[in-house]
């Protein structure tokens, strides 16, 4: 059985503020912004080139068992880019407060920068230069074809 991680609900205190932040400052695409059933609004946003989205909603946590996470309580969410210097320049040009990239070793995958959303949810941006020539969606499609 194949499984894909496609949507991560993200706890925020203000859906419109979070939508605007992720769309305008981080550059995510707004896929959905509507009431999907009476009393339940969902805003789903996807990073460019990603197969996984985030979902913001006013009643989303009522549909899942367990405690409701507090806005700002998610840390360690991670995005990958092929060129961290270019990503840093683009994000800062959009007005995002993002840390300077830090290279922990010269290996591919060892350079990171960080930012927080308006509620304090923490994100890392990892440079993975290999993605410039081997986009993840193409690697997964090739793997699926081999396993079919």
ZIRA-V376150 format. One record per residue. RES is the residue in three letters. SS is DSSP state (~ for helix, > for strand, _ for the rest). NEAR is the number of other C-alpha atoms within 10 Angstrom. Layout:
res = (RES | RES)
ss = (SS | SS)
near = (NEAR | NEAR)
This chain:
res = (UNK | UNK | UNK | UNK | UNK | UNK | UNK | UNK | UNK | UNK | UNK | UNK | UNK | UNK | UNK | UNK | UNK | UNK | UNK | UNK | UNK | UNK | UNK | UNK | UNK | UNK | UNK | UNK | UNK | UNK | UNK | UNK | UNK | UNK | UNK | UNK | UNK | UNK | UNK | UNK | UNK | UNK | UNK | UNK | UNK | UNK | UNK | UNK | UNK | UNK | UNK | UNK | UNK | UNK | UNK | UNK | UNK | UNK | UNK | UNK | UNK | UNK | UNK | UNK | UNK | UNK | UNK | UNK | UNK | UNK | UNK | UNK | UNK | UNK | UNK | UNK | UNK | UNK | UNK | UNK | UNK | UNK | UNK | UNK | UNK | UNK | UNK | UNK | UNK | UNK | UNK | UNK | UNK | UNK | UNK | UNK | UNK | UNK | UNK | UNK | UNK | UNK | UNK | UNK | UNK | UNK | UNK | UNK | UNK | UNK | UNK | UNK | UNK | UNK | UNK | UNK | UNK | UNK | UNK | UNK | UNK | UNK | UNK | UNK | UNK | UNK | UNK | UNK | UNK | UNK | UNK | UNK | UNK | UNK | UNK | UNK | UNK | UNK | UNK | UNK | UNK | UNK | UNK | UNK | UNK | UNK | UNK | UNK)
ss = (_ | _ | _ | _ | _ | _ | > | > | > | _ | _ | _ | _ | _ | ~ | ~ | ~ | ~ | ~ | ~ | ~ | ~ | ~ | ~ | ~ | ~ | _ | _ | > | > | > | > | > | > | > | > | > | _ | _ | > | > | > | > | > | > | > | _ | _ | _ | _ | _ | _ | > | > | > | > | > | _ | _ | ~ | ~ | ~ | ~ | _ | _ | _ | _ | _ | _ | _ | _ | _ | _ | _ | _ | _ | > | > | > | > | > | _ | _ | ~ | ~ | ~ | ~ | ~ | ~ | ~ | ~ | ~ | ~ | _ | _ | _ | _ | _ | _ | _ | _ | > | > | _ | _ | _ | _ | _ | _ | _ | > | > | > | > | > | > | _ | _ | _ | _ | _ | > | > | > | > | > | > | _ | ~ | ~ | ~ | ~ | _ | _ | _ | ~ | ~ | ~ | ~ | ~ | ~ | ~ | ~ | ~ | ~ | ~ | ~ | _)
near = (2 | 4 | 5 | 7 | 8 | 11 | 14 | 14 | 16 | 22 | 25 | 25 | 16 | 14 | 18 | 13 | 14 | 19 | 21 | 14 | 17 | 20 | 16 | 15 | 18 | 22 | 18 | 21 | 17 | 18 | 14 | 15 | 17 | 12 | 13 | 11 | 8 | 6 | 8 | 13 | 18 | 20 | 21 | 22 | 23 | 21 | 17 | 12 | 12 | 14 | 13 | 15 | 20 | 19 | 23 | 25 | 22 | 17 | 12 | 16 | 16 | 11 | 7 | 9 | 7 | 8 | 8 | 11 | 13 | 13 | 15 | 17 | 13 | 17 | 12 | 11 | 13 | 12 | 16 | 17 | 20 | 19 | 16 | 21 | 14 | 11 | 18 | 21 | 13 | 15 | 17 | 16 | 11 | 13 | 12 | 20 | 16 | 18 | 15 | 15 | 17 | 14 | 15 | 10 | 9 | 8 | 10 | 13 | 17 | 13 | 19 | 21 | 20 | 20 | 17 | 18 | 18 | 16 | 17 | 15 | 19 | 17 | 18 | 18 | 22 | 23 | 24 | 19 | 17 | 14 | 16 | 11 | 9 | 11 | 13 | 15 | 13 | 12 | 12 | 11 | 11 | 12 | 11 | 11 | 9 | 8 | 7 | 6)
